[in-house]
C-alpha cells in the first residue's frame, strides 16, 4: 500500500487532536447495539492513537436519516457500547460540528476518546460540502481514515476534510483491507478461487469482468447462478433471472473458457413453489427444475463440488450467499460453504470474506476465527476489486 498509516506519523501524535473516521454503521434495536463487528474492528486503531496521549475524536454515519436528526439513528448507544469494548470512557457530543463538539474536545485530556453525533444528521456530509468539511476539521490537527466501508464515497468526512487537515493517513483496519484486497489483484497465492453469490449478476458484473484477469476458478451460486444456467440453455422454472443479462452471462462463460478460467455452476438446487420456511422443498438437478418451482439454495451435490475445489485453493475471495440466506432452511448451502472456506484456510489458504450475508454465515457457523480476513467493506470491497479509485483512499497522504 502506497498510503501513509498511523505508524508513519506515530511520533507526531502525542498531544494532538486526531479526527478518526470510523464505520460505526451498526444495527441498533431499542437502543441496544446488535452485531458489533465493526466496533471491534476499530479498536486497534483507537487504542494505538489513544496510547500516544492524543485526543481521539471519532466520527461516523449511522443509517440513512432523511431530514436532519432522527433519534433512532443517534450514535449515543454506540458510544456506550464502544466504551465497554475498549475498556475506557467514551464521551459523546450531541452534534458533529459547532460548539458542542468543540466543547467536548476542549474538555478531553490526553488519551481520551469521544464520539460525535451522526454525520448524516447534516445533509452537507453526503454532498461533500466544503464548509461542512472545514467545520468538521476545525477541532482536529490530524486526520485518520479507518472506515474502508465508506471509502468509496466522496463525502465530507472521507474526502473533504483532507483539504483542511494536512496530515491524513490510514488506520490499521483501512491498511489491512487494502493489503488483503490488493493481494487478490496483484500477488495472490494460487490457485485463486472467487466464490460469488447473491441475488443478481448485475451487482457483480464489473467485479466478474475485472477478476477474470486474475482468478483461476469461479464458484457461482445464489440467484445470480440462474442467469448463467439460462445462458447455458437449462430450464430454471420460476427461479430469479435477469433476462436482459443472459447474453452477457453467455459472453462471460465464453471469455472464461477462452482465457483458461474455470466457472463452476450449481449441479443441483433446493427448489420450492414459494419462498417460505414452511414450503415443501425438493432437491433436483438443475436440468430438472419444474416449471412451477424456483431454486432458493444450492444442493448437496453442488456443496460437495464447491468444497472439493475450495480445498485446493491458495487464496479465496467470497462475496454473496449461495441461497436465500435470510430464510431458513435455504441458508444451509451458504453455511456449508462457510465451513468449506474455513477448512481450506486451516489447510493454508488465504481467505477474504466480504458482504453482509457471507460475513453473517461465517459468524453463525462459528468459524470466524478460521478466516484470514473478514472485510467490513461491502460496496467498497467490490468497487476496489472492479479496479475503481476509492476517493477516501486517494485523498490520504502518499508515502
C-alpha positions, -999 to 999 in steps of 0.1 A, spaced: 0 0 0 15 34 -10 -5 54 15 8 66 49 -5 49 80 -6 57 117 28 41 121 44 66 97 33 96 119 33 79 153 59 104 167 37 133 157 6 121 176 13 130 212 -7 160 224 -26 163 191 -63 162 184 -69 133 159 -101 131 139 -108 94 131 -134 84 106 -147 50 117 -175 28 103 -199 25 133 -229 19 110 -242 -10 131 -277 -24 138 -295 -9 168 -328 -21 182 -344 -4 212 -312 14 220 -291 -17 220 -263 -25 195 -267 -58 177 -237 -70 156 -207 -51 169 -182 -65 144 -174 -30 131 -169 -16 165 -144 -43 174 -126 -38 141 -118 -2 151 -103 -10 185 -67 -14 174 -65 20 157 -83 38 185 -62 21 212 -29 29 194 -38 66 189 -51 70 225 -19 53 239 2 82 224 -16 107 246 -35 122 216 -72 131 219 -92 107 198 -123 122 181 -144 96 164 -169 104 136 -192 80 117 -226 78 100 -254 55 110 -283 46 88 -300 69 63 -318 97 82 -340 116 57 -342 151 70 -320 161 99 -316 144 133 -337 112 140 -334 97 175 -334 61 161 -302 70 142 -283 86 172 -249 72 179 -253 77 216 -259 39 222 -228 32 201 -206 54 223 -217 34 254 -212 0 237 -178 10 224 -167 22 258 -175 -13 272 -155 -29 243 -124 -7 246 -125 -6 284 -124 32 290 -149 61 289 -161 74 256 -175 109 257 -204 118 234 -212 150 216 -247 157 205 -235 172 172 -206 168 149 -199 204 141 -202 237 161 -199 245 198 -210 211 211 -181 191 197 -157 220 203 -166 220 240 -164 182 242 -129 181 227 -118 210 249 -127 191 280 -108 160 269 -75 150 285 -45 132 269 -56 98 255 -93 105 260 -119 93 234 -151 109 222 -177 101 196 -195 128 177 -232 125 167 -242 110 134 -226 128 104 -257 122 83 -278 144 105 -264 170 82 -272 167 45 -239 185 38 -220 154 47 -231 134 17 -228 164 -6 -192 167 4 -199 204 12 -166 223 17 -179 245 46 -192 214 64 -159 197 59 -140 227 72 -161 229 104 -157 191 109 -120 195 107 -119 226 129 -115 207 162 -86 185 150 -50 186 139 -46 152 122 -70 130 102 -71 92 102 -95 72 80 -102 38 93 -136 34 76 -129 14 45 -166 6 41 -172 43 33 -140 49 13 -158 45 -20 -179 77 -12 -165 112 -17 -182 126 14 -171 154 36 -158 131 63 -140 108 39 -126 132 13 -135 168 21 -117 170 55 -84 162 39 -83 196 23 -82 212 57 -61 187 76 -26 184 61 -18 151 78 -42 125 65 -33 88 69 -49 53 70 -58 35 102 -50 -2 108 -83 -15 95 -80 5 64 -44 -7 59 -55 -43 65 -84 -41 40 -62 -26 13 -34 -51 19 -57 -82 17 -78 -70 -12 -47 -56 -30 -31 -90 -29 -61 -106 -46 -54 -84 -76 -16 -83 -77 1 -112 -60 -23 -140 -48 -12 -174 -36 -26 -197 -63 -49 -211 -72 -72 -180 -66 -108 -190 -62 -136 -165 -62 -169 -176 -46 -197 -152 -58 -233 -153 -49 -262 -130 -41 -294 -123 -60 -283 -106 -92 -254 -108 -116 -258 -71 -123 -244 -62 -89 -212 -82 -95 -209 -78 -133 -179 -54 -132 -162 -75 -105 -165 -106 -126 -150 -89 -156 -121 -74 -137 -114 -106 -117 -113 -125 -149 -77 -113 -153 -65 -129 -121 -90 -155 -108 -83 -192 -117 -117 -206 -106 -151 -190 -101 -178 -207 -79 -211 -191 -87 -242 -196 -66 -271 -177 -53 -298 -162 -75 -272 -149 -100 -264 -185 -109 -297 -189 -127 -289 -162 -152 -258 -183 -162 -278 -215 -162 -303 -200 -185 -274 -188 -207 -264 -225 -210 -299 -233 -222 -310 -250 -189 -346 -247 -176 -348 -226 -145 -385 -227 -137 -396 -196 -118 -360 -190 -104 -347 -155 -103 -332 -144 -136 -321 -112 -152 -332 -118 -187 -315 -87 -201 -282 -101 -190 -284 -137 -203 -264 -127 -234 -238 -111 -211 -236 -142 -190 -231 -163 -221 -203 -140 -231 -186 -143 -197 -188 -181 -199 -172 -179 -234 -144 -155 -222 -136 -177 -192 -132 -207 -214 -111 -187 -239 -88 -174 -211 -84 -207 -193 -106 -197 -163 -130 -223 -148 -165 -213 -139 -183 -239 -117 -221 -235 -116 -246 -255 -94 -253 -291 -103 -284 -293 -82 -305 -269 -61 -332 -268 -35 -365 -258 -51 -399 -249 -37 -431 -233 -51 -427 -203 -28 -401 -187 -6 -412 -198 29 -397 -217 57 -427 -240 57 -427 -246 19 -424 -281 7 -388 -285 -7 -372 -308 -32 -336 -313 -43 -334 -315 -81 -307 -314 -107 -305 -280 -124 -316 -297 -157 -348 -308 -140 -362 -277 -122 -400 -279 -125 -417 -251 -144 -438 -241 -113 -409 -240 -88 -379 -218 -81 -344 -226 -68 -336 -210 -35 -304 -227 -24 -276 -248 -38 -280 -286 -33 -257 -311 -17 -240 -322 -49 -230 -286 -56 -218 -281 -20 -196 -312 -24 -183 -300 -58 -176 -265 -45 -159 -279 -13 -136 -301 -33 -125 -270 -54 -120 -249 -23 -98 -274 -6 -72 -269 -34 -72 -231 -31 -42 -209 -23 -64 -178 -20 -102 -175 -16 -124 -144 -20 -161 -149 -11 -188 -124 -15 -225 -132 -16 -247 -160 -2 -254 -193 -20 -291 -192 -14 -318 -171 2 -298 -169 34 -323 -149 54 -350 -176 51 -340 -209 67 -337 -237 56 -324 -220 24 -294 -209 44 -278 -243 46 -258 -241 14 -243 -208 25 -233 -222 59 -218 -253 43 -196 -231 21 -186 -211 53 -173 -243 68 -155 -252 35 -138 -218 33 -127 -222 70 -114 -257 63 -94 -245 33 -80 -217 54 -68 -242 80 -51 -261 52 -31 -230 43 -53 -209 20 -56 -171 25 -93 -163 28 -111 -130 24 -148 -128 31 -170 -98 25 -207 -89 21 -233 -89 48 -248 -124 44 -214 -141 38 -200 -125 69 -231 -134 88 -228 -170 77 -192 -171 89 -202 -159 124 -233 -180 126 -213 -211 116 -188 -203 144 -158 -202 120 -148 -165 121 -115 -173 139 -106 -196 109 -109 -168 83 -78 -148 73 -97 -115 69 -134 -106 73 -139 -74 53 -161 -47 66 -161 -31 31 -192 -42 14 -197 -20 -16 -162 -5 -12 -146 -40 -15 -164 -47 -47 -155 -13 -62 -119 -18 -52 -119 -52 -70 -135 -36 -100 -104 -15 -103 -121 17 -93 -103 45 -75 -118 49 -40 -120 87 -31 -115 81 6 -82 62 -1 -70 85 -29 -73 115 -5 -48 101 20 -11 111 21 12 91 -2 43 75 12 
